[in-house]
Amino acid sequence: GAVVSQHPSRVICKSGTSVKIECRSLDFQATTMFWYRQFPKQSLMLMATSNEGSKATYEQGVEKDKFLINHASLTLSTLTVTSAHPEDSSFYICSATWEQETQYFGPGTRLLVL
Amino acid sequence: TQLLEQSPQFLSIQEGENLTVYCNSSSVFSSLQWYRQEPGEGPVLLVTVVTGGEVKKLKRLTFQFGDARKDSSLHITAAQPGDTGLYLCAGAQGAQKLVFGQGTRLTINP
């Protein structure tokens, strides 16, 4: 299957700082990338849908000014958690897809905000 | 919002036993995927079912899509400790978006 990478795999930051997470499709061009959040012992919750070259579409309840998404190329999307707080600590997972085909998931980024 | 109810949420059985995980919804999905997720990793796709009534087999795993495309099941035969993990069903709605079930945390005891 296709390969999607995420960087960093884990990050610890102080409250109030911003953190950027990268999602890359390594062997295909992704027309759409998705960002999910997963709290401990819970399922994946979709945060936003990102199409290359256009603004991301956020799910209800997700603050677009807090979770900035940039999809500048067909192989890279970034999620920036701005002014992070301890409640933002979670496992963030991206997925990538080409022309409405299967979503391929990245390995996830564990964020811990102190 | 379309919801997927997955059951059971936790299951612990002995090696060699059979088990079934269910995924139910009141909504129709264009397709349904089953994933397996290991701790600290992203979900890995096991199978996609598209046609109502479809049955797919992956070694000891059997996946079925309901006739009305509202529900699905995953049956594991002769479970092994290596089957331990979090199993997630996800229904496709509209343009690519996936709705995930709550997950089933499966533990197979040697």
Interface residues (C-beta under 8 A of the other chain):
Chain A: G1 V4 Q6 T32 F34 K41 Q42 S43 L44 M45 L46 T49 F91 I93 S95 T97 Q100 T102 Q103 Y104 F105 G106 P107 G108 R110
Chain B: Q6 Q33 Y35 G40 E41 G42 P43 V44 L45 T48 L88 A90 A95 Q96 K97 L98 V99 F100 G101 Q102 G103 R105
